[in-house]
């Protein structure tokens, strides 16, 4: 079981953190991407308590894969908090990018075929670029691109409004890298990054967030019928307990097996996620990061 946390203390400390960080930056307001899910909703509620509603600017990015329920909930949250709210459709940006990429690849393939002397044309002797692209194409790459479109727009508006961007990533997602690097993982500060997903639900109840938002399945809306738990391979209840024992309690596999009804292979899967995605939590490495150059 996860350690119990003092929800009122956590709420108070996050609000103080937001208020102090915002004041320190000297910026006018705070930008938030409002997805309609529990994480961004919770952050929006905390932002209002920290700095008031007049300096919060929320944006809901709609695409063909955005569940209508999420849009309804995003509108509801903005109305309840009385914060500025705008909806922006991103399919045209997404489609134009893919069209440009496919068009460029077709031209490159054509050039290779017409130039028999091209030294590297042999690389594509058995497979055209389009074929290679089709084979490598997957939901993850396209979903990550959508997340980066959202991020780019948030920072565009942040520049326009002299504001900072609030992150909405929780501890569960951060530890296993379940976010898009330079996408939803890009922000100026992360108010809920130290709290596991299951703990956030309890905090959301304390803040009187609508039950329909708290209880619906977590999802990013990056492709049709996507849900977080199906993609991760664990329920958040199981994942959070396992992450707590691995990350906070520093238990080995045998100790974890004595505390949870889980297999060793499942523990190893989560450990591998933590290790392989650790790079997402840091700035790009530098050759003299830990050495003195001068």
C-alpha positions as CSV (number, residue, x, y, z in Angstrom):
1,X,0.0,0.0,0.0
2,X,1.1,3.6,-0.6
3,X,2.0,5.7,2.3
4,X,-0.8,7.9,3.4
5,X,-0.2,11.6,2.8
6,X,-1.7,14.7,4.6
7,X,-3.9,15.9,1.7
8,X,-4.5,19.3,3.3
9,X,-0.8,19.9,3.8
10,X,0.0,18.8,0.3
11,X,-2.6,21.2,-1.1
12,X,-1.2,24.0,1.0
13,X,2.4,23.4,0.0
14,X,1.6,23.2,-3.7
15,X,-0.4,26.5,-3.6
16,X,2.6,28.2,-1.8
17,X,5.0,26.7,-4.4
18,X,2.9,27.9,-7.4
19,X,2.5,31.4,-5.8
20,X,6.2,31.8,-5.1
21,X,7.4,30.4,-8.4
22,X,5.1,32.6,-10.3
23,X,6.2,35.7,-8.4
24,X,9.9,34.8,-8.8
25,X,9.5,34.6,-12.6
26,X,8.0,38.1,-12.8
27,X,5.6,36.9,-15.6
28,X,2.0,38.1,-15.8
29,X,0.1,34.9,-15.9
30,X,0.1,31.1,-16.2
31,X,-0.8,29.1,-19.2
32,X,-2.4,25.6,-18.9
33,X,-3.4,23.0,-21.4
34,X,-6.8,21.9,-20.2
35,X,-7.4,18.3,-21.4
36,X,-10.6,17.6,-19.5
37,X,-8.8,14.9,-17.5
38,X,-8.1,14.8,-13.8
39,X,-4.5,15.9,-13.9
40,X,-5.0,19.2,-15.7
41,X,-8.2,19.8,-13.9
42,X,-6.5,19.5,-10.6
43,X,-3.7,21.8,-11.6
44,X,-6.2,24.4,-12.8
45,X,-8.0,24.3,-9.5
46,X,-4.7,24.7,-7.6
47,X,-3.6,27.6,-9.9
48,X,-6.8,29.5,-9.2
49,X,-6.3,29.1,-5.4
50,X,-2.7,30.3,-5.8
51,X,-3.0,33.3,-8.0
52,X,-6.7,33.9,-8.7
53,X,-8.6,33.4,-11.9
54,X,-7.8,36.6,-13.8
55,X,-4.2,35.5,-14.7
56,X,-4.9,31.9,-15.8
57,X,-5.2,31.2,-19.5
58,X,-6.5,27.7,-20.5
59,X,-6.4,26.1,-23.9
60,X,-8.1,22.9,-25.0
61,X,-6.6,21.4,-28.2
62,X,-9.1,19.4,-30.2
63,X,-8.4,16.7,-32.8
64,X,-10.3,13.9,-34.5
65,X,-9.1,11.6,-31.7
66,X,-10.2,13.8,-28.8
67,X,-13.1,12.2,-26.9
68,X,-16.1,14.5,-26.9
69,X,-16.5,13.9,-23.2
70,X,-13.1,15.4,-22.6
71,X,-14.1,18.6,-24.5
72,X,-17.3,18.8,-22.4
73,X,-15.3,18.4,-19.2
74,X,-12.7,21.0,-20.2
75,X,-15.5,23.5,-20.9
76,X,-17.1,22.6,-17.5
77,X,-13.8,23.2,-15.6
78,X,-13.2,26.6,-17.3
79,X,-16.7,27.6,-16.4
80,X,-16.5,26.5,-12.8
81,X,-13.2,28.3,-12.3
82,X,-14.2,31.3,-14.4
83,X,-10.9,31.3,-16.2
84,X,-10.1,32.3,-19.8
85,X,-10.7,29.4,-22.1
86,X,-10.1,28.8,-25.8
87,X,-10.5,25.7,-28.0
88,X,-8.1,25.2,-30.9
89,X,-8.4,22.5,-33.6
90,X,-5.0,21.0,-34.4
91,X,-5.9,18.4,-37.2
92,X,-5.0,20.8,-40.0
93,X,-1.5,21.4,-38.5
94,X,-1.0,17.6,-38.0
95,X,-2.3,16.7,-41.4
96,X,-0.2,19.4,-43.2
97,X,2.9,18.1,-41.5
98,X,2.3,14.5,-42.5
99,X,1.4,15.6,-46.1
100,X,4.7,17.5,-46.3
101,X,6.7,14.6,-45.0
102,X,5.1,12.1,-47.4
103,X,5.5,14.5,-50.3
104,X,9.2,15.0,-49.5
105,X,9.7,11.2,-49.2
106,X,8.1,10.6,-52.6
107,X,10.4,13.2,-54.2
108,X,13.5,11.7,-52.6
109,X,12.5,8.2,-53.7
110,X,11.9,9.5,-57.2
111,X,15.3,11.1,-57.3
112,X,17.0,7.9,-56.1
113,X,15.3,5.8,-58.8
114,X,16.3,8.3,-61.6
115,X,19.9,8.6,-60.5
116,X,21.6,5.3,-61.0
117,X,25.0,6.8,-59.9
118,X,23.8,7.8,-56.5
119,X,26.1,6.1,-54.0
120,X,23.5,5.6,-51.3
121,X,20.6,4.6,-53.5
122,X,21.5,1.0,-52.9
123,X,20.4,1.3,-49.3
124,X,16.8,1.4,-50.7
125,X,17.4,-1.3,-53.3
126,X,14.8,-3.7,-51.8
127,X,12.6,-1.2,-50.0
128,X,11.6,2.3,-51.0
129,X,11.6,5.1,-48.4
130,X,7.8,5.0,-48.4
131,X,7.9,1.3,-47.6
132,X,10.4,1.8,-44.8
133,X,8.3,4.6,-43.4
134,X,5.1,2.5,-43.5
135,X,6.9,-0.4,-41.7
136,X,8.2,2.0,-39.0
137,X,5.1,4.0,-38.7
138,X,3.2,3.5,-35.4
139,X,0.7,5.1,-33.1
140,X,3.4,6.3,-30.7
141,X,5.3,8.5,-33.2
142,X,2.1,10.2,-34.4
143,X,0.7,10.5,-30.9
144,X,4.0,12.1,-29.7
145,X,3.8,14.6,-32.6
146,X,0.3,15.7,-31.5
147,X,1.6,16.2,-28.0
148,X,4.4,18.4,-29.4
149,X,2.0,20.4,-31.4
150,X,0.1,21.2,-28.2
151,X,3.3,22.1,-26.4
152,X,4.3,24.5,-29.2
153,X,1.0,26.2,-29.1
154,X,1.1,26.6,-25.3
155,X,4.5,28.3,-25.5
156,X,3.3,30.5,-28.4
157,X,0.6,31.8,-26.2
158,X,2.9,32.0,-23.2
159,X,5.2,34.3,-25.2
160,X,2.2,36.4,-26.3
161,X,0.8,36.8,-22.8
162,X,4.1,37.1,-20.9
163,X,3.2,34.0,-19.0
164,X,4.7,30.7,-17.9
165,X,3.4,27.2,-18.7
166,X,2.1,24.9,-16.0
167,X,2.9,21.2,-16.3
168,X,0.3,18.6,-15.5
169,X,2.4,15.4,-15.2
170,X,2.1,13.3,-12.1
171,X,4.8,11.2,-10.3
172,X,3.5,7.9,-11.8
173,X,4.0,9.2,-15.3
174,X,7.3,10.8,-14.7
175,X,8.9,7.7,-13.1
176,X,8.1,5.4,-16.1
177,X,8.5,8.0,-18.8
178,X,4.8,8.0,-19.7
179,X,4.8,11.4,-21.3
180,X,6.2,12.9,-24.5
181,X,9.6,14.4,-24.2
182,X,9.3,18.1,-25.3
183,X,5.6,17.5,-25.5
184,X,3.4,17.2,-22.4
185,X,6.6,16.8,-20.5
186,X,7.7,20.3,-21.4
187,X,6.7,23.1,-19.0
188,X,8.1,25.7,-16.7
189,X,7.1,24.0,-13.5
190,X,5.4,20.8,-12.4
191,X,2.9,21.3,-9.5
192,X,1.9,17.7,-9.1
193,X,5.1,15.9,-10.1
194,X,5.6,14.5,-6.6
195,X,2.2,12.9,-6.2
196,X,1.2,9.4,-7.5
197,X,-1.9,9.1,-9.7
198,X,-4.0,7.3,-7.1
199,X,-3.1,10.0,-4.5
200,X,-4.2,12.7,-6.9
201,X,-7.7,11.2,-7.0
202,X,-8.0,11.7,-3.2
203,X,-6.7,15.3,-3.6
204,X,-9.2,15.9,-6.4
205,X,-12.0,14.8,-4.0
206,X,-10.8,17.2,-1.4
207,X,-10.9,20.1,-4.0
208,X,-14.5,19.1,-5.0
209,X,-13.6,18.4,-8.6
210,X,-16.6,16.9,-10.5
211,X,-16.9,13.2,-9.9
212,X,-17.4,12.5,-13.6
213,X,-13.9,13.8,-14.2
214,X,-12.3,11.9,-11.3
215,X,-13.9,8.6,-12.2
216,X,-13.5,8.4,-16.0
217,X,-10.6,6.3,-17.5
218,X,-7.4,8.3,-17.8
219,X,-6.5,8.9,-21.5
220,X,-4.4,11.3,-23.6
221,X,-6.7,11.3,-26.7
222,X,-3.7,10.8,-29.0
223,X,-5.4,8.0,-31.0
224,X,-8.8,6.3,-31.1
225,X,-9.9,4.4,-28.0
226,X,-6.6,5.1,-26.3
227,X,-6.5,4.7,-22.5
228,X,-3.5,5.1,-20.2
229,X,-3.8,1.9,-18.3
230,X,-4.1,-0.3,-21.4
231,X,-1.0,1.4,-22.9
232,X,1.0,1.1,-19.7
233,X,-0.1,-2.5,-19.1
234,X,-1.0,-2.0,-15.5
235,X,-3.8,-0.3,-13.5
236,X,-2.7,2.8,-11.7
237,X,-3.4,1.1,-8.4
238,X,-1.0,-1.7,-9.2
239,X,1.6,0.6,-10.9
240,X,1.6,3.1,-8.0
241,X,2.1,0.4,-5.4
242,X,4.9,-1.1,-7.4
243,X,6.6,2.3,-8.0
244,X,6.3,3.2,-4.3
245,X,8.1,-0.1,-3.3
246,X,10.8,0.3,-6.0
247,X,11.4,4.0,-5.9
248,X,10.5,5.2,-2.4
249,X,11.1,2.0,-0.3
250,X,14.1,0.8,-2.4
251,X,12.9,-2.9,-2.1
252,X,14.4,-5.7,-4.1
253,X,12.3,-8.1,-6.2
254,X,12.0,-10.7,-3.5
255,X,10.8,-8.2,-1.0
256,X,8.2,-6.8,-3.4
257,X,6.9,-10.3,-4.2
258,X,6.2,-10.8,-0.5
259,X,4.1,-7.6,-0.4
260,X,2.3,-7.7,-3.8
261,X,0.4,-10.3,-5.9
262,X,2.6,-9.7,-8.9
263,X,5.1,-11.7,-11.0
264,X,8.8,-11.1,-11.2
265,X,8.5,-10.3,-14.9
266,X,6.0,-7.6,-14.2
267,X,8.4,-6.0,-11.7
268,X,11.2,-6.2,-14.2
269,X,9.0,-4.5,-16.8
270,X,8.5,-1.5,-14.5
271,X,12.1,-1.4,-13.5
272,X,13.1,-1.3,-17.2
273,X,10.7,1.5,-17.9
274,X,12.2,3.5,-15.1
275,X,15.8,3.0,-16.3
276,X,15.2,3.4,-20.0
277,X,13.1,6.6,-19.6
278,X,15.3,8.3,-17.0
279,X,16.8,10.5,-19.7
280,X,13.4,12.3,-20.1
281,X,13.8,13.8,-16.6
282,X,17.0,15.6,-17.3
283,X,18.4,18.2,-19.7
284,X,20.3,16.8,-22.6
285,X,23.7,15.5,-21.4
286,X,26.8,17.5,-22.0
287,X,30.5,16.3,-22.2
288,X,31.7,18.6,-19.4
289,X,28.5,18.4,-17.3
290,X,30.4,16.9,-14.3
291,X,33.8,18.3,-15.1
292,X,35.5,21.7,-15.0
293,X,36.4,23.0,-18.4
294,X,38.0,26.2,-17.1
